[in-house]
Amino acid sequence: MTISLVIKLFVVLILVILAAALILSYVKLKDCSLQRMKRIVFQQFHWTFWTIPVTIIFAVSFMLMYASAAGNTASAVITLNYSEASSGQNSNQTRFNMSDIISNDVLELAIEKGALEGVTVADLKKALSVAPTVQGNSYNPDGYHISTEFAIYYFATPQTKHLDAHQLLDLITDSYKQFYIERYADNFQKLNMEFSPETQFSEMDYLDIVAYLEQQCYLIEDYMYSLAQASPSFVSSNGDTFASLAEKCHQIADVQLANNIKSYLLYNSISKDPDGYISRLNYDNSLIEYERRKTLASYEISNEAVRMYSEEMAKIVLVPTWDADGDYYMGRTKVGIDELSVEAQEYSEWTADYTKALESNNAIVASLKKASSGGSNETVDQMIQDVCRSLEDISKLAKTAGQEYSEKRMNNCIFSSIHTNSIFRGFVYTFVFAFAFFVALNLLSVVKRISMNIGWYLSEKK
């Protein structure tokens, strides 16, 4: 039973007593004028002792039913405070869906967070509803409204009446924030790194493993630097900043992978399959050499084009031109030397990169040609396992820091407030209704006493 229903029930009871008193007075005193009828009633009006315990019973009953209903109903308001909300979108610019607030995922999370017993998602669904606090319409442009506030209403059912309404809504609003952050805010799934070197890298050569782990380091490093630009001063609960986590990743890539493992592999000519790796590098070199020659040729062409123009003509030249009226004049036009210079510089840089890649591959080929045999190497395997553990630890720290930052940021974007029916309000209602009941009951008692001696009152008051 809801509070509004309890109030209506007791108001109806008071009105029934008043109606009974009015009907009885009208029936018995209908021969009197209205003024005389009121005079008789008010002159005889006084309270009787038996109405006091009845009123006390009325007040206690109302307070008990109000308290029971107050514990079974509550509401909460969720406010979206980010720019995309006014367009009906989530923070990642996808369409906002109001039903997500009490979706199965949110309710499952609430049950898990609160360790709620004896209740299922289906039970909670029956007891909950959600609606915009301000409802627009599509009948005319003036009625268009995109709500950024949504109310959650809870009405206990037999399956959920053992739950505390305030605590339940607190769990649901907190679970929705977590759900929203995980789904619509920053995505940290790419930071979930778990390695199984024995199986994951079984088909990869050692240098390929090093290259793969370097890419994982750069992934975390770039992610942390992008967050550091957004919030340079943020510090996680573990005491880490985004910049410090990025630096740790750089240290792994630069020291453990490049300086330690890769140098060890090349110095000792270690490979699981030296001949196969050399063959692959030779094929890569043929492709790289082809690209290097292309960029070198493009550089030379661009550079030659720049040299063909004198310094005075490097920026603009005059060319014969006719205007809209057909008149002849010498127009100024750009010759694109600046663009050719930039292109020449880019081709030069690309050629240098290809040359560097060729030299690196040739150095690896020269080292692996000295390899006496292939297969696994226990020392290298152990070094790789150490790097994998370091990366797993840093990825967890990075994900924790990112989630804490995202949660802090989204807490300023999603506000929630819970409204429950206060006991003080219940006492006010009890006092008002008990007083009205007491007056109505005594009025009925007076009217009944007058009706039993109507003849005497009429003759006495003539």
Beta strands, then each sheet from edge to edge (+ up, - down):
strand 1: 73-80
strand 2: 128-132
strand 3: 149-155
strand 4: 316-322
strand 5: 328-334
strand 6: 414-419
sheet 1: 2+ 3- 1+ 6-
sheet 2: 4+ 5-
end
